[in-house]
Amino acid sequence: MDYRFKTKPFQHQLDALKQSWNKEVWALFMEMGTGKTKVCIDNIAILYDKGKINAALIVVPNGIKRNWRNELGIHLSDHINYRVGVWSASPKKKEKDELDQLSVSVDDLTVLIMNIEALSTVRGRDFAKSFLIRNNTLMCIDESTTIKNHSAARTKNIIKIAELAKYRRIMTGSPVTKSPLDLFSQVQFLDPWLLDQQSYYSFRARYAVVVQRSVGTHSVQHIVKYQRLDELQEKIQNFSTRVLKSDCLDLPEKVYTKRSVSLTPEQLKAYTEMKKAAITFFEENVMTAASVLTQMIRLHQITCGHVKTDDGEVKPIKNNRIKELLEVLEETDGKVIIWAVYRYDIQEIERTLGEKYGKESVATYYGDTKDSIRQSIVDRFMDADDPLRFFVGNPKTGGYGLTLTSSHTVVYYSNDYSLEVRLQSEDRAHRIGQTSKVTYVDLMADHTIDEKIVKALNAKIDLASQVMGEDPKKILFG
């Protein structure tokens, strides 16, 4: 490879690239924070330089569409001219113009970024299909567990159009989140013959033991165990790169990433009214902002998915924040710390995770948590064999003094303006006893107070760095 890198790759990224760059199909099973996006961008650039492709179709969870656009600017070599279109079901004029321009033939590298949900629709599928027909394309499914459900409309649509792509990639930190059967559709996208099984049911028959059971008047098939997993692992190694954080001694000690959360129409309406008039109406309850501070708090509450009325009642607003949190957790192995500013959010997170993963998988640590059980929660979380996987806390309550080094993933469901609280809560996982690099994931609604809070925290860090004579640091990219 004689490619001129814009940003120097770490050794594990360079190894992954050398192993895969010229393969028609490949899987990058690289843990969150190990830089798989850069590997894919460099791969696209190398193939474009060599005249193998002229376009890339990137399919991602909705929350990271903008991340990909930013990452292209960071990592794509300066000698490559490129244009980008980001799919939107209801595009604004600028977005529509960018998408329309993709159909015009030029010599520049053409990149289309689509959210996975769009491929569930006829309109989205047809747009992607048309793009693939017009171009020699590398198609990548980022966070490929989003197509693990073989019967989902988006999975079927993606697999149908996959053969139109000249090169295909899947990327995820953990391709198996529930069972080995998660692999089938992800690998089908790459090549139906890689696993020697043409149908999901033949694949299931080979790697799972299924029994017929009667439930009332119905008969259901139930998986009792899995088999031949050594064989499956050997097959996967032939077309994949596996990178764990524990293997990356050249990674920074802390890795930061952002997941964008789109506002629902209900949130956008409430947020716009509150921002413009400092007053909004929600379900016949009037909420006023008597001061700038109150307004900021209520704007922040709206982005998180609830509002507190003047009479003290908390009202939920339909939102995508919990959904985005669940998508992050699906891509994450091991124990996870989740920090949230508001009591309502902590309780909602606990309820949702309890329903999805079981009540024993989650515990909360905030003002309402009894003093008598707080240490036992910490002890259980630190016990690798204990089923407690999710520590959900308020950073002001749990962000000081605790050792939570059993986790190498920290999710900020929300932030506040206190730099001390932020840094202290970060260091619950990043302290003596931590043997892995720690990834910090911030859930943020674009163009809202979420961004203003992080900007303020970054500004405080920059100031502190200047005072101490250190290089500037940032909590988030950009």
Secondary structure, 3 states (H helix, E strand, C coil): CCCCCCCCCCHHHHHHHHHHCCCCEEEEEECCCCCHHHHHHHHHHHHHHCCCCCEEEEEECHHHHHHHHHHHHHHCCCCCCEEEEECCCCCCHHHHHHHHHCCCCCCCEEEEEEEHHHHHCHHHHHHHHHHHHHCCEEEEEECHHHHCCCCCHHHHHHHHHHCCCCEEEEEECCCCCCCHHHHHHHHHHHCCCCCCCCCHHHHHHHHEEEEEEEECCEEEEEEEEECCHHHHHHHHHCCEEEECHHHCCCCCCEEEEEEECCCCHHHHHHHHHHHHHCEEEECCEEEECCCHHHHHHHHHHHHHCEEECCCCCEEECCCCHHHHHHHHHHCCCCEEEEECCCHHHHHHHHHHHHHHHCHHHEEEECCCCCHHHHHHHHHHHHCCCCCCCEEEECHHHHCCCCCCCCEEEEEECCCCCCHHHHHHHHCCCCCCCCCCCEEEEEEECCCCHHHHHHHHHHHHHHHHHHHHCCCCCCCCCC
